C-alpha cells in the first residue's frame, strides 16, 4: 500500500514538473515586449518600457476574452487585415480600462519587425491599431486566474509600495497576462502595471529583460 502511494505521489510530482517545464518552454516560444528593470523588490519592479504598437479591441476584464475580444484580435493576426498578413502571437496581452471590472481594452503587442515595417490596418471596424507610449511603470507580478478582485488586491499592494517611496502613479492601472487560457492558475504569470507620473530617481543597477519567463 505504501509502495503504491509513493508511486502515485511520484507520478503526480513528475506531472506537475512536466507541466511547469512545458509552460515555461511554451511561453518562451513567443516574442515578448522588452523592458529595462530600474528597481527590483521581490515581486515588485520599476520598469522602463519603450513605445509599443498594439492591436486592440474593447473587452470586459472578467470575461477572460470569452466576450469575443480575444478572437477578434486573433483573427487580425491570422490575416484579417488589409495586407492579409499573418502576424506572430506575442506576450503579454495587455488589458486596460477605468476600473478593472469595467469595459476596457485588450491589446496584443505587435512584433518588433512588424512595428518597424508598418502595422497593417484591420479589416474589422471593432479592432484598431494604437501606440502604447513608453515610460516608467511600477509592476507587481502574481499567479492565479486573472480576475478583477485579484487584480484589485494586487493593485492595492502596489500602490501602497509606491506611496512608501513617494512615487505618484496614474489613477488607472493596466493588467498583463502571459499564458494561454488552459494554463493552471498556479502556473500563470500575471502582472498589474501603474504608469509613474513623476521622475523621482530610483537608483539601482539596471538590466534589460526580454520578459519571457
C-alpha positions in Angstrom: 0.0 0.0 0.0 2.8 2.4 0.9 4.6 1.5 -2.3 1.5 2.3 -4.4 1.0 5.6 -2.5 4.7 6.5 -3.1 4.4 5.6 -6.7 1.2 7.8 -7.1 3.0 10.7 -5.4 5.9 10.3 -7.7 3.7 10.3 -10.8 1.8 13.5 -9.6 5.2 15.2 -8.9 6.5 14.3 -12.3 3.3 15.5 -13.9 3.5 18.9 -12.2 7.2 19.3 -13.0 6.5 18.3 -16.7 3.6 20.8 -16.9 5.8 23.5 -15.4 8.6 22.9 -17.8 6.3 22.7 -20.8 4.6 26.0 -19.7 8.0 27.8 -19.5 9.0 26.4 -22.9 5.7 27.4 -24.5 5.8 30.9 -23.0 9.4 31.3 -24.1 8.5 30.5 -27.7 6.7 33.9 -28.1 8.4 37.2 -28.6 7.7 39.4 -25.6 7.8 43.1 -25.0 11.2 44.2 -23.8 11.8 46.4 -20.8 14.5 47.6 -18.6 14.4 46.9 -14.8 15.2 50.0 -12.8 14.5 48.7 -9.4 13.5 45.3 -8.0 11.9 44.4 -4.7 10.6 40.9 -4.5 7.6 40.6 -6.8 7.6 44.3 -7.5 9.7 46.1 -10.1 10.0 49.5 -11.6 10.5 49.1 -15.3 11.1 51.3 -18.3 9.2 50.3 -21.5 9.8 51.6 -25.0 6.9 52.7 -27.2 4.8 49.7 -28.3 2.4 49.2 -31.1 -0.8 47.3 -30.1 -3.8 45.9 -32.0 -6.7 46.4 -29.6 -10.4 45.9 -29.1 -13.0 46.6 -26.4 -13.4 43.9 -23.7 -14.7 43.3 -20.2 -12.0 42.5 -17.7 -13.6 39.4 -16.1 -14.7 37.9 -19.4 -11.3 36.3 -19.9 -11.7 37.0 -23.6 -14.9 35.0 -23.8 -16.8 38.1 -24.9 -15.2 37.7 -28.3 -12.4 40.2 -27.8 -9.6 37.6 -27.9 -10.9 36.1 -31.1 -11.3 39.5 -32.8 -7.6 40.1 -32.2 -6.6 36.5 -33.1 -8.4 36.9 -36.4 -6.5 40.1 -37.1 -3.1 38.4 -36.6 -4.3 35.4 -38.6 -4.7 37.6 -41.7 -7.9 39.7 -41.2 -6.0 42.8 -42.0 -5.5 44.9 -45.2 -2.3 43.1 -46.1 -3.7 39.7 -45.3 -0.5 39.3 -43.3 -0.1 36.5 -40.7 1.4 38.0 -37.6 3.1 36.0 -34.8 1.5 35.9 -31.4 3.4 37.8 -28.6 3.3 38.3 -24.9 1.9 39.9 -22.8 -1.7 40.5 -23.6 -2.4 44.0 -22.1 -5.8 44.9 -20.6 -6.5 48.5 -19.8 -9.6 50.3 -18.6 -11.1 52.6 -16.0 -11.6 50.1 -13.1 -10.7 46.5 -13.7 -14.3 45.3 -13.6 -15.5 47.7 -16.2 -15.3 47.8 -20.0 -11.8 48.5 -21.2 -9.5 47.3 -24.0 -7.5 44.2 -24.7 -4.3 44.5 -26.8 -1.8 42.3 -28.5 1.7 43.7 -28.8 2.9 43.8 -32.4 6.3 42.1 -33.1 9.2 44.4 -33.4 9.7 43.7 -37.1 6.0 44.3 -37.9 6.0 47.6 -36.0 9.2 48.7 -37.8 7.8 47.8 -41.3 4.4 49.3 -40.6 1.4 47.7 -38.9 -1.4 46.7 -41.4 -4.8 48.2 -40.8 -7.5 45.9 -39.5 -10.4 45.0 -41.7 -12.8 44.7 -38.7 -14.3 48.0 -37.5 -14.2 46.9 -33.9 -10.4 46.5 -34.0 -7.8 49.3 -34.0 -4.1 50.0 -34.1 -2.7 52.3 -31.5 0.6 53.2 -29.8 1.2 52.4 -26.1 3.5 55.2 -25.0 6.7 54.1 -23.3 7.7 55.2 -19.8 8.3 54.1 -16.3 5.9 51.7 -14.7 5.6 50.1 -11.2 4.8 46.4 -11.7 3.7 43.6 -9.4 3.8 40.0 -10.5 1.4 37.3 -9.3 -0.2 34.0 -10.2 -3.8 32.8 -10.3 -6.7 33.3 -12.6 -6.8 36.9 -13.7 -10.0 38.4 -12.2 -11.0 41.9 -11.1 -10.9 41.1 -7.4 -7.4 39.5 -7.6 -6.1 42.4 -9.8 -7.6 45.0 -7.4 -5.9 43.3 -4.4 -2.5 43.3 -6.2 -3.0 46.9 -7.3 -3.7 48.0 -3.7 -0.4 46.3 -2.6 1.5 48.0 -5.4 0.0 51.5 -4.7 0.9 51.1 -1.0 4.5 50.2 -2.1 4.6 53.3 -4.3 3.3 55.6 -1.6 6.1 54.5 0.7 8.6 55.6 -1.9 6.9 58.8 -2.8 6.0 57.6 -6.3 3.0 59.1 -7.9 1.1 56.9 -10.3 -1.7 57.3 -12.8 -5.2 56.6 -11.4 -5.8 53.8 -13.9 -3.8 50.6 -13.8 -3.1 48.0 -16.5 -3.1 44.3 -16.3 -1.0 41.9 -18.3 -1.2 38.1 -18.9 1.5 35.9 -20.3 -0.2 32.5 -20.6 -2.8 30.7 -22.8 -6.3 30.1 -21.2 -5.7 26.4 -20.4 -2.7 27.2 -18.1 -3.4 26.2 -14.5 -3.8 29.2 -12.2 -0.8 28.5 -10.0 1.4 28.4 -13.1 0.2 31.7 -14.6 2.2 34.8 -14.9 0.1 37.9 -14.3 1.0 41.5 -13.7 -0.6 44.8 -12.7 1.2 47.9 -14.1 0.9 51.5 -13.0 2.4 54.3 -15.0 4.7 56.5 -12.9 3.9 60.2 -13.3 6.8 61.8 -11.6 10.5 61.5 -12.3 11.7 60.6 -8.8 15.0 58.9 -9.3 15.2 55.2 -8.4 18.9 54.4 -8.4 19.8 50.7 -8.6 21.5 48.6 -11.2 19.6 48.4 -14.4 19.3 45.3 -16.6 17.4 44.6 -19.8 14.8 41.8 -19.6 13.1 40.0 -22.5 10.2 39.2 -20.2 9.8 35.7 -21.5 9.6 33.7 -18.3 
